[in-house]
Amino acid sequence: MNDSLSSNEIRIIKIEPPKGWMSLNLRELWEYHELLYFLIWRDVKVRYKQTILGATWAVLQPILTMVIFSLFFGKLAGIPSDGIPYPIFSYTALVPWQFFANGVNQSSISIVGNADLIKKVYFPRLVIPISAVLAGVIDFVLAFIVLIGLMLFYGIVPTWKIIFMPLFLFLALITALGISLWLSAINAQFRDVRYAVPYLIQAWMFVTPIAYPSSLLNEPWKTIYGINPMAGVIEGFRWALLNANTAPESTIIVSTLVAIITFLGGAIYFRRLEALFADVV
Amino acid sequence: MSDLAIRVDNLSKQYRIGRLQHYQCTFKEMVSAKTKIFCSKAGSLFRGKPNIETKFNDSIWALKNVSFDVKKEEVFGIIGHNGAGKTTLLRILSRITRPTGGHAKIYGKIGSLLDVGTGFHPELTGRENIFLSGSILGMKRIEINHKLDEIVAFSEIDKFIDTPVKHYSIGMFAKLAFSVAAHLEPDILIIDEVLAVGDISFQKKCIERMRNYASSGKTVLFVSHNMETVLSLCKKCILLEKGKLVENGDTVRVVHRYLLKSFLR
């Protein structure tokens, strides 16, 4: 029966009332990878339209923050930086942090922001928050180029550990996406998310070792600190790029686990709420 | 069975209208009512569907037990007054929203045009929007590349194709948007009133395109208030009224009944 159908290449789509938990349907998601590409392309193209500085903003944001941090936390407060010059110590953290923060900012409101698409055409809804986070990779690359320049300036030569950097970027991506899947699905129903996210990001920044090193903590607190996945990401970046002598294995392991759980939970939750989107956005 | 394009079986969709009704007198009652609302809202975060029965004082069946079949290579019309449930039906068949009850089966790749310019971004140029909108409507990148010249020619705005669409007039925008849509090639095409764009000559071109489309072995599901277009395009039709299917069959008969009802109203 099925063979005769597939030989005619006819696909049967069943339309039913929503019932309970949905599978992630990664196969279908893959079929729409070109749409994902075009949505990322749109976000990147549009992001700095009608600005004077354009993509310079991607670099300016972490640099300005770095200058402020260096002045107030580095010089005035005298916060230690693991023997690394404070400006590059904080900038190395700010680059993945901005990627995460901007990703969550954009992605958590993405379902409501793309309401006109969701109400008019079918595609796997997961494409929307994923594209919103991935569009930030371009900004990351620009800011990262500046980071390389800073490293040269401070005479820091990266070691073989640099090959691990993409893994930590991926960890930041999974974390941002995991959080965004939860928030964007909730935001579809309750617009409170839009107002809560800026505070969430701000608070999160303080509990992440950006302005200070996590070496201020002793074990077991250092490991427990990994519950914040961004702590693992940032210590990982410093370890991979700046050759910081503290290898943060335990923090990173905990962070990776938490990130994966957040991501999977978010994806499942998103799929469950998805059936509602067109009716509530 | 093999010549079936769409089978709709007892499809129903319930929407809630209005807000929660609560008559609170004292502060204490108000707090408890608010708490109840909050709890039910928080609960719906996880249930994945709003609890219609208990939460809302009023709900409406936008569709109620609608069943019909659409055969392959048919241009099938859906008519009815405003609020009859036509758009809801198209939205369910397009998989944009889910039914409350019943089910439907669709045999083949489906493409839906429920609006003009779905996915267009005002800051992008006409050319860029062809790619964006085409991809959103389900075209592959190779396909868009291949049809790009044809789409631009069809739209009649080739001079402005590299201008951001925010500078377009409404007519230009609609022409470009419909041109992208007109070059979709799903097995089943769902169209909601999008023909009402552009000037008369452009509308004619669009209707011609739909006719050709159907004669090339594709199925079209078509909603319109324009009986002339419906009569000229569709062999079969259904008439919806307040969410219920009241007539199904030969277009002339269905349109006749629709017009009769309009006059009697």
Interface residues (C-beta under 8 A of the other chain):
Chain A: N8 I10 R11 I12 I13 K14 I15 E16 P17 P18 G20 E34 L35 Y37 F38 W41 R42 K45 V46 K49 Q50 D116 L117 I118 K119 K120 V121 Y122 F123 I186 Q189 F190 R272 L273 A275 L276 A278 D279 V280
Chain B: S2 L11 Y15 K41 S44 L45 F46 G48 K49 P50 R91 I92 L93 S94 R95 I96 T97 R98 P99 T100 G101 G102 H103 A104 K105 I106 Y107 G108 K109 I110 S112 L114 D115 T118 G119 H121 E123 L124 E128 F131 L132 S135 I136 L137 G138 K140 R141 D187
